[in-house]
Amino acid sequence: MTNPAAVADVRSPLSDGEWHRLHPLTPVLRGGLFLVVVLGIVITNLRDRIIGWLFPAVADWERYEADPVDYVVSNNLILIALLAVLGVLLILLGGFWLSWRFHTFRITGDDVEVRSGILFRTHRRAPLDRVQGVNLTRPMVARLLGAAKLEVVGAGLDANVKLEYLSTANAEAVRADILRLASGRQLARAGDAAGVAGAAGVAGVAGTTPRGRAAVAAVSAGLTGLIDGAEQPVAEPASVVHIPAGRLIASRLLSGSTLWLVLLVGVIVVGSILGTPWVLFTLVPTVIAFGAYWFRTVTRALRYSIAPTPSGVRITFGLFTTITETLPPGRVHAFEIRQPLLWRGFGWWEIKVNRLSGRSASDAQAQQFADVLPVGTRDDVERVLRLFLPGISAEQWQELVVHGLLGPRSGADPYVTTPRRAWWLRPLSWRRNGALLTPDALLLRHGLIWRSLVILPLARLQSIALAQGPVDRALRVAGVTAHIVAGQVRGSVGALDRDDAVAAWQRTAAAVVAAAASDRSHRWDAEPEGAGDVNAENAAAAAAPVGDVAMYSDAANAARPVDTANAADTAGPVAASVGERDAVAAVPAAGAISDDGGERR
Amino acid sequence: MTNTPDRPNPDTVSRTATDPADAAGEGVVLDGGTYDRILEPRSENRLPLGDGLWHQLSRNYVWVRLISTVAFLVLVIAAALVASLVLRLGWVWIPAGLVVVSTIWTLVILPRQARAYGYQLRQDDLVFRRGILWQRMVAVPYGRMQLVDITHGPLDRLFNIAQLKLVTAAATTGVTIPGLTQAAAERLRDTLIAVAETRRTGL
């Protein structure tokens, strides 16, 4: 279509700011299950008849007198019946076609937008500087058809913008575009590239309107995807961590749930010996359930890879349904490096993170997105952390690992720990339980048996609390809690000496303000000053109303009323006013509009 | 209920105030009809107050809480009386007794609790404190606020108080300042928004 160099440099035809359609098979893939069920019902009901048609010898016609097929044949209604079937098929196809036609997306310099629905229209928009990550999911069936699902992760609950489905190649291109646009790097380059792309477009397909051209492009790309069929090879950057399948399986088997299984089996066996033997039968479902659980966790974590890309860290996992997430810099709010007891002998660790995954905590996949390293050695931990926190110096690494992971070493322990007088509040781990404030992160160290180290980047910390109960007061200790977005990692440390805790609280509060002021990760690759002027397209986008709600779906039926609880999690300026709340004020959050870097402190 | 807070002077309620500390007339609006000393635990091991000006709650807050708590108490006792005398359910006094005792305890500590609340508008963050037995202090940077929410019920309106809630991206922040005078709540909201505007940051 356009000059390939320009495309490679700037954006694919799918993100030129026009509305585009999704993969033509989208309705089938989305409604696929429904169709399979209907087909299954029809086939089951007509099973004997189909056998009869195929093998007339075994036909047994007398048994089907009340059969509708017989009724149709005997009343000469074949034509009508065929017409009815045809009509249903046409309506289905028409519905599919309509829903495909009405399902469009657009990627501009500032937002990703999706419109869908025939009767009840929804329109969703995600501002690019609020993008928390981009996930490319390839479920098994879609993979066979060469399609993939792209999910732009927003900052609220149920705030993700989904582009399902795109052909794999398109999905890759769109993902690259979104990340490039979100990074802000685009702003600097688009000026010269837009001219090239425009010229090439005019020269290449003179005569066609841009819209028509885009539609043709979308259809042809979709068809190409159809013909190409199976999964296309994708250029993946090399993973920095390799987890042998054996280690992965062993680590899952050695998890805490296994201890429970062993305990449960023991109880059941003892119970059956002492009392009622039939209790033994409950073993079967228990073992099956655990087997399914293990199978699921292992297949999810297989094919794990983690690699740096210019637009962030890319994590891939999943054997059947492959998920590739790209996490732009500064999107992780907390890390926890953990070592379950049974892993200690092998020296294995896992890393969990808190991030805005755009899903509710109850979502099964939310947990999956928290696992950044399912299992790894100390070197793997170091490699993964270096991807996310590139600023760590060798000296800080020493603080982090030698003191943080492996516990207090005799001599200089940089961490502030529980004083001896309060040892009985943390009977085993009082020497280890502690905190350390580094220039860019707050480190919290816990646990002697279940070792864990929490790393809280200061630029992401929301607020910080200091608390003291009566027992604490008697011992002159206090606890510090850092507030971060909800997730599996919790940032609190208790039983520190009062003066240490107060100092840590004061210094962290000041450091958080400083870190937040110098943080640029919402447009991580943008030029610091006035980059927006270069880009004509961007100027047009900036004319859009200031202070748009970060995420909305407006529809005739107001499909998703944003309630206050939800709004609390949503990043942008949100206003809600109901009942007795007669004054609600929205604080315009950062980056509702992107090009004001100059005035930001 | 001792004194009514001053109505906000239109000059002082200006949306352009960016620095919370030096805005003129701040003290009049925020500290009108409030307590003037934070109640602390007696032990020397307590969390120190630190320096800076602590703003406190309106004295009316205690009355609102007392009235609603007493109303609740009366309701519980009435329900228990009905259940025991009319329906002959003697055991109902066990749960009712527990509720009554804990509510009376709440009534006793209410006035002390109300004096322990405080907030400080520092250069870059808001510090909130509460509690005597269980002390808690939270520092919320202005740039982290996503939402400022003012709530007042009918009883609150009668006593001219309001509750102000700060929401950040973390659900655990939990900063809710109850019992501000309405003028103070509105003033505080406007100040916070103006300040947040100049210090806004990413999530």
Interface residues (C-beta under 8 A of the other chain):
Chain A: D129 R130 A155 G330 H333 L356 A459 R460 Q462 S463 I464 A465 L466 A467 Q468 G469 P470 R473 A474 L475 R476 A478 T481 H483 I484 V485 A486 R498 V502 W505 Q506 A509 A510 V512 V513 A516 A517 D519 S521 H522 T564 A567 A568 D569 T570 A571 V574 E580 R581 D582 A583 V584 A585 A586 V587 P588 A589 A590 G591 R600 R601
Chain B: P41 S43 N45 R46 L47 P48 G50 D124 D125 V127 L133 W134 Q135 R136 M137 V138 A139 V140 P141 G143 R144 M145 Q146 L147 V148 D149 I150 T151 H152 G153 A162 V167 T168 A169 A170 A171 T172 T173 V175 E186 R189 D190 L192 I193 A196 E197 T198 R199 R200 T201 G202 L203
